[in-house]
Amino acid sequence: MKYPESLAIAFAKKCKYSLKNPGCENIVVSSEIVHHPNRADLLNLFCFCTCRIMLHNSILVIDSLSPFDYRQVIARIPFSIYFIEFSEFYNGGWYYMVLGYRDLSPFTFV
């Protein structure tokens, strides 16, 4: 799948907020992420990474992630409430990914 140009346009229009949290200074987000209920988990997942994060049609999308940062996220994802639905290397040096929400509620045994 090719990195869609419509997604690149959406990132350029929507991602306007830089985070001031320690370790998150290089993350740029859309306004929906600033007020996202699971923002803390997102920050833990992408801490010390450089990327852009937004909600696009109710889907959590990340782009401009370097290969080094991508490997860090891959290592952290098992401990997160998110899972990777899709990821792809594009433009010869970056990753973009789509994350899904994992329900971590305890199992109920009858």
Backbone as JSON, one array per atom type, in Angstrom:
{
  "sequence": "MKYPESLAIAFAKKCKYSLKNPGCENIVVSSEIVHHPNRADLLNLFCFCTCRIMLHNSILVIDSLSPFDYRQVIARIPFSIYFIEFSEFYNGGWYYMVLGYRDLSPFTFV",
  "N": [[0.85, -1.19, 0.0], [0.58, 2.18, -0.83], [1.75, 5.2, 0.66], [-0.82, 7.31, 1.35], [-1.6, 10.32, -0.38], [-3.64, 11.96, 0.51], [-3.59, 11.48, 3.23], [-1.13, 12.59, 3.94], [-1.7, 15.28, 3.45], [-3.7, 15.67, 5.36], [-2.2, 15.3, 7.74], [-0.49, 17.53, 7.54], [-2.32, 19.63, 7.76], [-3.66, 19.16, 10.22], [-1.87, 18.52, 12.36], [-0.6, 20.44, 14.63], [0.3, 20.98, 17.17], [2.87, 21.02, 19.48], [4.26, 18.94, 21.93], [4.97, 19.47, 25.39], [5.79, 17.81, 27.35], [8.31, 16.07, 29.24], [10.63, 14.31, 27.27], [8.9, 14.13, 25.18], [9.07, 16.18, 23.4], [9.55, 16.19, 20.68], [7.31, 15.33, 19.42], [4.54, 15.89, 17.44], [1.17, 16.78, 17.45], [-2.37, 16.39, 16.66], [-5.29, 18.38, 17.49], [-7.23, 16.68, 18.56], [-5.76, 14.69, 19.79], [-4.51, 16.02, 21.85], [-6.52, 16.21, 23.73], [-7.2, 13.58, 24.11], [-8.51, 10.68, 25.72], [-6.77, 8.58, 26.34], [-4.26, 9.65, 26.31], [-1.96, 9.64, 27.96], [-0.99, 7.0, 27.75], [-0.35, 6.96, 25.06], [1.73, 8.84, 25.04], [3.62, 7.5, 26.59], [4.13, 5.35, 24.9], [5.28, 6.56, 22.64], [7.35, 8.04, 23.67], [10.38, 9.87, 23.63], [10.55, 9.68, 20.89], [10.43, 10.88, 17.49], [7.77, 12.11, 15.8], [4.51, 12.38, 14.17], [1.2, 12.54, 15.34], [-2.19, 11.72, 14.93], [-5.81, 11.73, 14.92], [-7.62, 10.33, 12.39], [-10.47, 10.24, 10.67], [-11.54, 8.86, 12.9], [-9.52, 7.04, 13.38], [-6.45, 6.11, 14.77], [-3.49, 7.45, 13.75], [-0.06, 7.45, 12.88], [2.83, 9.12, 11.72], [5.99, 9.91, 10.05], [7.96, 8.55, 11.46], [11.06, 7.44, 12.44], [13.25, 4.68, 11.42], [14.71, 3.76, 13.69], [13.18, 4.79, 15.85], [10.81, 3.48, 15.26], [11.47, 0.8, 15.84], [11.72, 1.05, 18.61], [9.07, 1.61, 19.34], [7.85, -0.76, 18.51], [8.96, -2.51, 20.38], [7.77, -1.56, 22.72], [5.03, -1.81, 22.35], [3.71, -4.28, 23.18], [3.18, -3.8, 25.85], [1.28, -1.92, 25.96], [-1.96, -0.3, 25.59], [-2.63, -0.39, 23.02], [-2.54, -1.83, 19.69], [-0.76, -2.74, 16.72], [-2.32, -2.15, 13.78], [-1.63, -1.73, 11.18], [1.37, -1.08, 9.41], [3.88, 0.69, 7.58], [6.76, 1.21, 5.6], [7.87, 4.15, 4.13], [8.73, 6.55, 1.54], [11.45, 6.0, 1.55], [12.65, 6.24, 4.1], [11.02, 6.53, 6.37], [8.4, 5.57, 8.65], [4.91, 4.88, 8.7], [2.02, 4.3, 10.68], [-0.94, 2.57, 11.74], [-2.89, 2.42, 14.56], [-4.71, 0.22, 16.66], [-7.17, -0.13, 19.29], [-6.73, -2.0, 22.17], [-8.67, -4.01, 24.2], [-8.16, -4.33, 27.51], [-9.5, -5.37, 29.65], [-10.13, -7.49, 32.48], [-10.54, -11.06, 32.12], [-13.65, -12.76, 32.47], [-14.61, -15.45, 34.32], [-16.89, -18.11, 34.37]],
  "CA": [[0.0, 0.0, 0.0], [1.35, 3.42, -0.93], [1.37, 6.24, 1.62], [-1.8, 8.14, 0.62], [-1.38, 11.77, -0.38], [-4.68, 12.57, 1.35], [-3.13, 11.38, 4.61], [-0.07, 13.6, 4.09], [-2.38, 16.58, 3.53], [-4.37, 15.73, 6.67], [-1.18, 15.54, 8.76], [-0.02, 18.91, 7.41], [-3.37, 20.54, 8.22], [-4.15, 18.91, 11.57], [-0.84, 18.4, 13.4], [-0.1, 21.79, 14.89], [0.63, 21.14, 18.58], [4.06, 20.35, 20.0], [4.08, 18.58, 23.34], [5.99, 20.0, 26.29], [6.13, 16.8, 28.34], [9.69, 15.6, 29.1], [10.78, 13.18, 26.39], [7.9, 14.17, 24.1], [9.21, 17.47, 22.73], [9.62, 16.02, 19.22], [6.04, 14.77, 18.96], [3.57, 16.9, 17.01], [-0.13, 16.1, 17.48], [-3.58, 17.13, 16.31], [-6.03, 18.82, 18.67], [-7.94, 15.54, 19.16], [-4.81, 13.94, 20.62], [-4.27, 16.82, 23.05], [-7.61, 15.92, 24.67], [-7.51, 12.16, 24.01], [-8.57, 10.07, 27.06], [-5.62, 7.68, 26.54], [-3.08, 10.42, 25.93], [-0.79, 9.22, 28.74], [-0.45, 5.78, 27.17], [0.27, 7.35, 23.79], [3.01, 9.49, 25.33], [4.56, 6.44, 27.0], [4.46, 4.54, 23.73], [6.1, 7.32, 21.7], [8.31, 8.85, 24.41], [11.7, 10.0, 23.02], [10.45, 9.48, 19.45], [10.04, 12.01, 16.67], [6.67, 11.66, 14.93], [3.26, 13.13, 14.19], [0.1, 11.66, 15.73], [-3.5, 12.34, 14.77], [-6.98, 10.91, 14.64], [-8.1, 10.59, 11.03], [-11.69, 9.43, 10.54], [-11.61, 8.04, 14.12], [-8.44, 6.05, 13.38], [-5.21, 6.67, 15.29], [-2.47, 7.32, 12.71], [1.24, 8.03, 13.22], [3.77, 9.13, 10.6], [7.31, 10.53, 10.25], [8.64, 7.76, 12.49], [12.32, 6.9, 11.9], [13.41, 3.24, 11.68], [15.14, 3.56, 15.08], [12.01, 5.02, 16.7], [9.86, 2.41, 14.95], [11.86, -0.38, 16.62], [11.39, 1.32, 20.01], [7.62, 1.46, 19.49], [7.57, -2.2, 18.4], [9.33, -3.13, 21.66], [6.87, -1.09, 23.77], [3.62, -2.05, 22.04], [3.07, -5.34, 23.96], [2.85, -3.29, 27.17], [0.4, -0.79, 25.7], [-3.37, -0.62, 25.32], [-2.78, -0.35, 21.57], [-1.86, -2.83, 18.86], [-0.51, -2.22, 15.38], [-3.19, -2.7, 12.75], [-0.93, -1.63, 9.91], [2.53, -0.19, 9.37], [4.55, 0.63, 6.29], [7.94, 2.03, 5.35], [7.58, 4.98, 2.95], [9.69, 7.6, 1.14], [12.83, 5.59, 1.76], [13.26, 6.52, 5.39], [10.06, 6.79, 7.44], [7.28, 4.65, 8.83], [3.63, 5.34, 9.22], [1.31, 3.17, 11.26], [-2.31, 2.71, 12.22], [-3.01, 1.67, 15.81], [-6.03, -0.14, 17.16], [-7.29, -0.14, 20.74], [-6.85, -3.35, 22.73], [-9.42, -4.03, 25.46], [-7.38, -5.07, 28.49], [-10.3, -5.7, 30.83], [-9.88, -8.88, 32.89], [-11.5, -12.07, 31.67], [-14.62, -13.2, 33.47], [-14.82, -16.89, 34.26], [-18.17, -18.52, 34.97]],
  "C": [[0.89, 1.25, 0.0], [0.83, 4.42, 0.11], [0.44, 7.22, 0.91], [-1.51, 9.63, 0.73], [-2.41, 12.48, 0.47], [-4.29, 12.53, 2.82], [-2.03, 12.4, 4.88], [-0.67, 14.99, 4.22], [-3.06, 16.74, 4.88], [-3.36, 15.97, 7.79], [-0.71, 16.99, 8.72], [-1.05, 19.9, 7.96], [-3.67, 20.4, 9.71], [-3.08, 18.94, 12.66], [-0.15, 19.74, 13.62], [0.42, 21.98, 16.32], [1.87, 20.33, 18.94], [3.85, 20.09, 21.48], [5.25, 19.1, 24.17], [6.4, 18.99, 27.36], [7.58, 16.36, 28.14], [9.75, 14.33, 28.25], [9.83, 13.18, 25.2], [7.98, 15.45, 23.28], [9.21, 17.36, 21.21], [8.38, 15.36, 18.64], [5.11, 15.92, 18.63], [2.23, 16.19, 16.87], [-1.24, 17.01, 16.97], [-4.32, 17.49, 17.59], [-6.79, 17.67, 19.34], [-7.03, 14.74, 20.09], [-4.53, 14.7, 21.91], [-5.29, 16.48, 24.13], [-8.01, 14.45, 24.67], [-7.51, 11.52, 25.4], [-7.39, 9.14, 27.36], [-4.31, 8.35, 26.16], [-1.82, 9.96, 26.67], [-0.16, 7.95, 28.17], [0.22, 6.06, 25.83], [1.65, 7.97, 24.03], [4.04, 8.47, 25.79], [5.03, 5.62, 25.81], [5.44, 5.25, 22.8], [7.12, 8.24, 22.38], [9.7, 8.75, 23.76], [11.72, 9.69, 21.52], [10.15, 10.81, 18.77], [8.97, 11.51, 15.71], [5.52, 12.66, 14.98], [2.15, 12.13, 14.48], [-1.2, 12.41, 15.54], [-4.58, 11.27, 14.71], [-7.47, 11.31, 13.26], [-9.27, 9.66, 10.79], [-11.79, 8.41, 11.67], [-10.55, 6.94, 14.19], [-7.17, 6.75, 13.86], [-4.08, 6.38, 14.31], [-1.2, 8.06, 13.14], [2.09, 8.04, 11.96], [5.05, 9.84, 10.99], [8.1, 9.85, 11.37], [9.9, 7.14, 11.87], [12.4, 5.39, 12.17], [13.85, 2.94, 13.12], [13.96, 3.72, 16.02], [10.95, 3.94, 16.49], [10.18, 1.16, 15.76], [11.57, -0.18, 18.1], [9.9, 1.11, 20.26], [7.24, -0.01, 19.42], [7.88, -2.9, 19.72], [8.36, -2.74, 22.78], [5.41, -1.52, 23.57], [2.99, -3.2, 22.84], [2.62, -4.88, 25.35], [1.86, -2.13, 27.11], [-1.04, -1.27, 25.54], [-3.65, -0.62, 23.83], [-2.12, -1.55, 20.91], [-1.71, -2.23, 17.47], [-1.43, -2.93, 14.39], [-2.47, -2.74, 11.41], [0.29, -0.74, 10.09], [3.22, -0.38, 8.03], [5.71, 1.61, 6.25], [7.66, 2.84, 4.09], [8.67, 6.02, 2.73], [11.13, 7.26, 1.5], [13.43, 5.88, 3.11], [12.31, 6.69, 6.56], [9.01, 5.69, 7.5], [6.02, 5.44, 9.12], [2.88, 4.11, 9.7], [-0.09, 3.57, 11.69], [-2.4, 1.84, 13.46], [-4.47, 1.39, 16.12], [-6.0, -0.19, 18.68], [-7.52, -1.57, 21.21], [-7.58, -3.26, 24.06], [-8.67, -4.92, 26.44], [-8.17, -5.41, 29.74], [-10.08, -7.17, 31.18], [-10.95, -9.82, 32.36], [-12.43, -12.44, 32.81], [-14.84, -14.69, 33.27], [-16.1, -17.24, 34.97], [-18.04, -19.91, 35.51]]
}
